[in-house]
Amino acid sequence: MKKEPKGVFYEAGKEPVIERVFRLIERYPSRSAAARAWGININTLKNYYRRQEEIQPTPRPSQLKKIADVEDVSLEWLTTG
C-alpha cells in the first residue's frame, strides 16, 4: 500500500514541493553539482530521490531557503508553487 504524501507544504491537488526541487536539480549536470551549489549534502538529495517511491519527501525549511537563495527563486514559489 502506498502512503499518502503528507508534508508541511502539501495540499491536495497541488504539486508537492519536492517536484519543484527536482526541476531545479535538472539545471545542473548532476545531483552532486546541485548539492554543492546549494550547500547541501549529496546524501540528502539522494534520500529525496530514494524516498519518492514511498512518500513525497518534504525538505526542511532551512534546506529550502538555501535552494531558493542560490536559485534566485522565492521561498514562497518553492514551498507552495
BELGI-V866691 format. One record per backbone hydrogen bond with DSSP energy under -1.0 kcal/mol. CO is the residue of the C=O (numbers start at 1). NH is the residue of the N-H. Records with the same first field share a line. If there is no record, write none. Layout:
CO: NH ; NH
//
This chain:
11: 14
16: 19
17: 21
18: 22
19: 23
20: 24
21: 25
22: 26
24: 27
25: 28
30: 34
31: 35
32: 36
33: 37
34: 38
35: 39 ; 40
41: 44 ; 45
42: 46
43: 47
44: 48
45: 49
46: 50
47: 51
51: 54 ; 55
60: 64
61: 65
62: 66
63: 67
64: 68
65: 69
66: 70
67: 71
68: 73
74: 78
75: 79
76: 80
77: 81
//
